[in-house]
Amino acid sequence: MIAPPSGAHIWLAAGNTDLRRGFTGLSALVQTVLEHDPFSGHVFVFRGRRGDLIKLLWWDGDGLCLFAKRLERGRFVWPRAENGTVALTRAQLSMLLEGIDWRRPVRTAAPQMAV
C-alpha cells in the first residue's frame, strides 16, 4: 500500500458499511456520520457486513484514493461498537490489512531486564 504522510491519522469507522459505495458515497459518510473532513489527508477505513472486505479512503493531496482488500479466508477484526470511530496506529493498520487481531497482538518474547 502507498503510505500516507507521517502526520495522517487513521480512523476506523465502527459498525458495518454498505461497501457498494464509492468515492462520493464514502466521502459523504465521512462528512456526515463520522464528522471529519475527507480531504484532510487522514485515512478512513470501512468494513462490509460479511467482514471479509474493507475499503480505505484517503486524500493524497491531488485526489481521493480508494483501496479495497478482500480476505480469501477469515474476517477482518473489528470493534464491537456500532457507531463512531476508532483511531489506529500505522502498525495496527498493517496488522488489520494482514487479517491479524490488531487489538491484542502477541509478542514473540517477553521483555527482559537489560544489564
Secondary structure as UniProt FT lines:
FT   TURN            6..7
FT   STRAND          10..13
FT   TURN            19..20
FT   HELIX           23..32
FT   TURN            38..39
FT   STRAND          43..47
FT   STRAND          53..59
FT   STRAND          64..70
FT   STRAND          85..88
FT   HELIX           90..97
FT   TURN            98..99
//
